């Protein structure tokens, strides 16, 4: 199975595996998730699944998506692999959506993996829901402010504790001189692992932290029998780091809003 097809299979599995009370929608080629109502505003996620959909069917489904998300007061954002849907971007733009993000999708197989030699000064620990509040707060702050680049409040620690209760997820915190400086997360499902949240504090970059975290997440996944790991690289610089670990591009993740 090609990496593109393996990724598509993971998307289907991930949607089918959700049991958190979210509302699932299937509209034409789109699959959407609306989070369960709670104290905070709802949020949503939309992707494309059916690569054979024609323009008319896609636009008809998009109209229904817009109406549904508007009714729930949730901003509409659609992300998908451009390799599978090369014509859809033009259709979405004609319908008034704008491309806001394009990141390289990259994957790694066990035979291609090149473990990174973690520098002696970098230490990595796995977080659990029993971790000290200060560690959890540091993790949230680093991850959700892009390492201090963005001035915004981090999600509460309680949300992180809930996320860590998910089966087959790994949350890593990296340290330099026992100061928390980096984060990384993997979510495994049926042999595939999504690597997300790889962030280093901006004043500690280019010291091997991101490579060390990513390498450790991938190592653990393959050691547990996984056969496929993937991520999207937010920049060319990040992509070069992942390439040195054995990742190779297989598409582009586009985000339209």
Buried (B, 14 or more C-beta within 10 A) or exposed (E): EEBBEBBBBBBEEBBEBEEEEBBEBEBBBBBBBBBEEEEEEBEBBBBBBBBEBEEEBBBBBBEBBBEBBEEBEBEBBBBBBBBBBEEBBEBBEEEEBEEEBEBBBBBBBBEEBEBBEBEEEBBBEEBEBEBEEEBBBBBBBBBBBBBBEEEEEBBEBEEBBEBBEEEBBBBBBBBBEEEBBBBBBBBBBEBBBBBBBBBBBEEBBEBBBBBBBBBBBBBBBBEEEBBBBBBBBBEEEBBEBBBEBBBBBBBBBBBBE
